[in-house]
Amino acid sequence: AGAGRRGCAATASGDAETAVVEGAQQGQRGEQRKQGKKQQGSKGGKGGKAAAEAEAKPVVPVELPTNESSDRLLRLRHTSSHVMAMAVQKLYPGAQVTIGPWIDNGFYYDFDVPEGTELNLKKIKKRMDRIIAQKLPLVREEVSREEARARITALGEPYKLEILDSIESEPITIYHCGDEWWDLCAGPHVEHTGELNKHTIALESTAGAYWRGDADKAMLTRIYGTAWETPEQLAYAAHLREEAARRDHRALGKALDLFSIQQESAGGGLVFWHPKGALMRHQIEDYWKQMHFADGYELVYTPHVAKLDMWKTSGHFDFYAENMFDQMAIEDETYQLRPMNCPFHVAIYKSAPRSYRQLPLRWAELGTVYRYEKSGTMHGLFRVRGFTQDDAHIFCLPEQIEGEILRVLNLTEAILSNFGFEKYEINLSTRPEKSVGEDAIWEKATAGLVAALEAKGWDYVVDEGGGAFYGPKIDLKIQDAIGRKWQCSTIQLDFNLPERFDMSYVDSTGAKERPIMIHRAIFGSLERFFGILVENYAGDFPIWMAPEQCRLLPVSDAAAAYAEAVAAKLRARGVRVSVGGGERLAKLIRNAEIAKVPVVGVVGARDEEAGEVSVRTRADGELGALKVDELVERLAAAATSKGAF
């Protein structure tokens, strides 16, 4: 949405309003890559060896710039989206354009095309190449609202009229691409299309998208593309894209039988945890609780619903209603599912008088919340309607802010590192123009956040004025195995809820004072974090997290009893183990590989005589024969210490 606001005026309503519909259209993924392979294969009339050598050549990792780090990249992507839209309308005269911003990894444009029209990405890319070769100038023009309306009406494009009506500022800006095509747009762009390099642009896929994200409105066709500064960047980005597809948590979740979302029976955005996924969730939650208990937190449980009065007091009814599920009338009272846990923790605080001697109070909850998301915006576990927040709230004195924030940062680092995340991107968001709370407390709170970050020695970026109206915050993004960054952890100070709920404590003089309230989450959403874990490890989970840590495979029915005896010893030490059978050994081993079981033990008559197990792991391959006691000790240690086998 941010890109949309800065880019085309046509995208002023934001990306979220025209949401992608999963599976609506598959499109031609990797079109440019496939076309390249075809051309290599036909070179010289034979091409087999050349194609094989080209495919065998490894992709060289390169540093990939971002829209934030490279203004030129942003302009290239924005102009590429316009060139693509121009190409589509040249090839398909009945197509109407809607919005078309740059995004994190490229760009897209949404089109309303005549019924029965199938967009051909190869043809569109070829037409784009012709437009690039023409070196058409990108010219900015300012016009009145009336003039813009007249021009759009003459074109017969109703979507542009709707977009025009959503633009509040004047004058209206238009960008021309040569003399034959233009769109409502705020820029920026390159000077002319010749600055684009056809070898650094690829059209990737198509998808369905509802206009304004509303399932009752028109279904549009979205074309995704990517653009980079060099061919090497494009090649490496394509490699990462393929790797991301291989790691897709939705596909792996189904293949490994971890979870499902059953649209027909329960509705979208509601997660069913299957036994293996539920076991993994239990491991994650249990570890989370242990770490919090060790750090001085207390656990709370609170209801999933509350009377409407609570949401009116908290402000959610006035400012968050569109994200909440409908109200329920029960015995002349109105209730509503909770979208957040915070007011419930406040209610516990207010259930008894509090003294400064009791503070800080650290209360944590794995609390399920419910938020209404439009059907077109949901995406696997990453965006759902019911999810679990690893919420904690700290109620403390002003002078305790720095110490508590540092403590949260230490806990966050300890937990995330045990899940394999050790690279972070950190933002500190400070006071916006409109805010609540006294100047002194804002200054003290912000200084506390800064001091804690400095004490950690972490690099961070200051987002001046980017904080919430009720307090400054720290956001932490984690980096996964293929370099993607995910927003997870948040530490947010809140000067609003203590005021709204009239929270207080008695200070050393007997006077009532407002406590400082700190919201913090480490995973953010447990469901989303689980999806990130699946993609980070590509389903090859560490032993401590794996739903099945070891599988024993008897080479024959005669060895089955020995396999069960070894399994019993492993279970006695808390190892999650199963015993296979009923298939040929090669098939059993293959099944274990598909299931991504970390440790596989093969047992036969000789192994039984020697008291051994022939062991192979996914990480290291064949390890040879291990004594049963050694296998038990090593697996038990790996399962409890979160180390390797």
Order of alpha helices (4+ residues) and beta strands (2+ residues): alpha-beta-alpha-alpha-alpha-beta-beta-beta-alpha-beta-alpha-alpha-beta-beta-beta-beta-alpha-alpha-beta-beta-alpha-beta-beta-alpha-alpha-beta-beta-alpha-beta-beta-alpha-beta-alpha-beta-beta-beta-alpha-beta-beta-beta-alpha-beta-alpha-beta-alpha-beta-alpha-beta-beta-alpha
